């Protein structure tokens, strides 16, 4: 088994502004694992607030003994081994996990979504994310979304300009909306009032309204909101799903938080056992991680997998996208094309 990687600064089409952070690019490590005649691809998208970067990712890879891995890959054992090397660092672990799933699909001559028994006909609509910005730029972002035939928008909120932002969007489109406050709300009473106003504006769900540590505040909003409240920053890996039960209506699963597809799948199953809804989301990602997420998306209620549409230098072919949904192919593995 041989590995190689490339480092890429993934440039964003528009500056990405959320409640507490802003960026114009994202460091991405593109991983290749060769096993016999097969090549598996993975990706680590390392948004700054998660604490990973090129140096930490490379240092982690240098500690991994890839000779331990052989087909059929025991993902429980592999994830435990990776977690033993170092805590945290879910993005680089996700890159390894994705590459091994891509290899598995290619060795077995099956697309990855079939490894998880996902029904491609149940692919949910995915959103186009609109970060916090001036009204003029907001309009440009909406126009870009409409040009790609998106049927849903996800709006970043969490500042004093929340209502202005929604009003600006409603001046140019009536598409249904998801909202992500990114822990930006500080008053639970005002938060509940905002949920009712947002419902009137056509908002279907709200992600992480208050700081993830404010369990009582988030639970209060969930208990009193007329629309679903989804835990995002509060839900990183499998152990967090049960903790989120009773605090949120559902969870946001992201491969860059969950350390890859295998644990994401387990998180989805656990959420279903707890009667919680599931949104599968993304960071700023290329087609590799997008197709990995899309392989699990038919198992979820909602999807936010817009990475390739947010970026300028995705080095791979854009995944097939029709009428607001990804179209999964029967190609073995993830189906990434150059």
N, C-alpha and C positions, 0 to 999 in steps of 0.2 A: 504494500500500500504506500503510495507516494502522494505528498501534498504539495501544492503551490498556491500562491495567492497574489492578488493584485490590489493595490490601494487606489481608491477613487474618492475624490471630493465630488459628491453628487450635488450639482448646482440646481437650485430651486428656481422655478419659473417666476415666482413672486416672493418677496420677503415673507417669511412665515412668522407671524406674531400671534402669541397666545397670552393668557392672562399674566404670566410671570416670566416669559422667555421670548427671545426673538432670534432668528438665524436666517442666513441666506444660502447655506449649504450644509451638507451632512457628510461626515467621514464614513465611508463604506469599505469594508474588506470583502472582496470576492474570493471565495475559497474553491479550490478544485481538489478533489480526492480521486486518485486513480487506483482502481482495484481490478487486477487482471486486465482485460481489454476494455473495461467500462470506466466512464468518467462521471463523477457526481459533482454537482454544483451547489454551493451554499453561499449565504450572504450574512454579514454582520453589519447592520445599520446602527451607528452609534451616536444617537442624539446626545448632545453634551450633558443635559441634566441627569442622564442615567449613569454618568461617571465612567464610561468606556471611551477609548480612543485608539488610534493606531498602535501606540506603544503598548498599552495593556493587552490588546488583542494578539499582537505578535508574541509578547512575552508568554501569554497563555498557551498559544500554539506550540511554542518551544518546550513546554512542559508535558505535552500530550504524547504518550507512547502509542502511535497509531498502529504499531504491529500487534497490539492487543485486540484489534477489531478484525473480525472475519465474518463472512456471510454464512448463515443468516445472522444479522446483527441483533444482539440482545440489547434493546434500547433501555430497559430498566437498569441493566448492569452498566451500560455506557454512561447514562445520565448520572448515576450514582458515582461512577469513577470521575467524571468531569467535575461534579460538585465537590468531590474530595480534593481535587487539585487546588481549587480556590473557591471561596464563596462568591456569590454575585456573578458578575460578568455574563449575564444571560445572552447578550447578542452574539458573542463569539461562540458560545455553546450552541446557539441556534444555527449558526453557520455550519457547524459540524453535523448537527442533527439533520439539517436540510440535505446536505451532501450525501449522507448515508441513506436517507429516504429516496433521493434521486437515484442513487446506485441500486437500491433494492428494486425500485420500479423497473429500471433498465435490465437488471439481471433476470427478473421474473417476467419481463416483457408486459408490464402492466402500468397504467398511469397511476400516479400517487393517490389520486382521489379514491381509487378502487381499493387501495391498501387499507383505507379507513371505512370502507363500505358506504361512501358518500354517494348520493344519487345526484348526478349532474343536472337533472331536470329540476331540482329544487334549489338552484342557485338564487340567492336573494339579490335584489337590487343593491348596488353599491353607491356610496355617496362621493361627491366631490367636495373637498374640504376648503372652506373659505376662512382664512385667518383674519384677525383683527387688523383693520386698516382704515384709510380715509375713504369717504364715500366714493370718490372717483375711482380708486383702485378696486374697491368692492364691486363696482359695476363691471369693471374689466374682468374680474375673476368670474362673475356670474356669466358674462358673455362667453368666456372660455369654456365653462362647464356646459353651457347650452350648445356650443359648437361641437362638442363630443357626444352630445345626445344623452347626457346624464338626466336621470329622472328624480334624483334626490340630492339635496345639498346638506352638508354638515357645517354649522356655523360656530366659530370659536367666540365665546363670550368670556366674561369675568372682569370687565372693567366698567367704568362709569358710562361708557358709550354704548352699552348693550342694546338699548331700545333704538337708538339711532341706527345702529348697524342692521338690525332686523327691519326697520322701516325702509332703509336704503334698498335692501334686497327685495322687499315687497313692492318697491316702486318699479322693478324690472321683471319680476317673475312670481308666479304663484305656486312653484314647485313645493312639495312637502319638504320639511326641514327636520334635521336632527340638530341638537345643540350640545356643545361641550364647553363647560365653564372652567375646566382645568383647575379646579380648587379655588376659583377666584371669588366666589361669593362668601361674605363674612357674617351675614345676618340671616338666621334661619326663617324668621318671620317674613322679612322682605323676600327671601328666597321662595317661600311658598306662594306669596303674591305674584312673584315673577313667573312661576310655573303656570298659573292660570292665565296670565297675559300671553305667555308663549303659546299655550294651547290655542288661544284665539287666533294666533298668527299662523297656525298650521304646523306647529312643532309636534313631532311624534314621540320623541324621547329626549332625555337630558343626561349627559355624562358628568360625573364627579362634580356636583355643585359646590361643595365646601372642602376645606382641607381634609385630606385622607385621615388625619389624626383626630378630627372632630367627629367621632362616631355618633354622638348624640345628635349633633346638628344635621348630619346626613340622614340619619334614621328618621328624624322629625320631618324633614322635607319629603322623604320617601313615603312616610305614613300619610302625608297630607296632600301630595301632588296628584293631579288628575291624569298625569302621563307618566310612563315608566322612568325610573331613575336608575342609571347604570353606573356601577363602580368601575373606575378605570385605574387611576394611580393607586387606589387602595387594593387592587387585585393584580398581583404580579405573577405568582406561581400557584401550584396546586393547593398548597396549604392555606392560601388566602381565600379560596372559594367558600369554604365552610364558614370562615370568619365573616364573610360578606353577607351570608344568609341572615335575613331579618334587618339588615342595614340598607340594602339596595334591592330593587326588583330584579336586577340582572347584573351580568359582568361583561367587561370588555376584555377579550382574550387577544393578546398581541404576541406574535412569535418572538419578538425581540425582548419581551418581558418573560415569557414562559420557558425560555431556553430551547425553543424549537417546536416542531410539529407534534412530537410524541406526547410531551407534557400538555400542550395545548389541547390535544384530543382528550386526554384524561380530565382536563379542566372542564371541557364541554360536557363530558359524561357526568361529572360530579354536579355541575350546575343543573343538568336535567333531573338528576336524582333529587335535588333540592327544590325542584319546580321553579327554577330561575331562568330568565331569558338570557340569550347569549348574542353579543355583538362581536364579530371578529374584526379587529382593526389592524392598523399598520403604522410604521414610522415613515420617514422618507426612504423609499426603497426602489430597487430596480425590478426588472421582471422576475428575477429568481425568487425573491421573498414574496412578491405579489402572487406568483403562481403557487407557491407553497401555501399561502393563506387561502387562496381560491380553492385549493384542493379540500380544505376543511369547511369552506363557507356554506356548502349545502346542508351541513349539520347544524347551522346557526340560524337565528331569526333575522339578524341584521348584519350588514357588511359595510365596512369602510376601508376599501382596498384600492386607494386612488394613487398610490406612489408614482407609477410611471407617468401619470397625467400631470403631476406636480413638478416634474423635473425636466431639465434641458439636455442632459447627457447620459440618459439610460443607454448602456452599451449593447442592449439586446433588443430583439424585435418586440414591439408592443404586444402584450397578450390580446387575443381576440376579444372584442367587446362589442356587444350588440344590444341596443335598446336598454342601456343602463345596467347590463349584466355581463359578467365574464362568461365566455363560452369555453368549457374545458374540452381539450382534445384527447384522443385515445392514444397519443404518443406515449411511449414508455417514460416513466419517471415524472419529473415536473413539467416536461414539455417546453423547456426553455429553448428558444431559437436565437441564433446570432443574427 
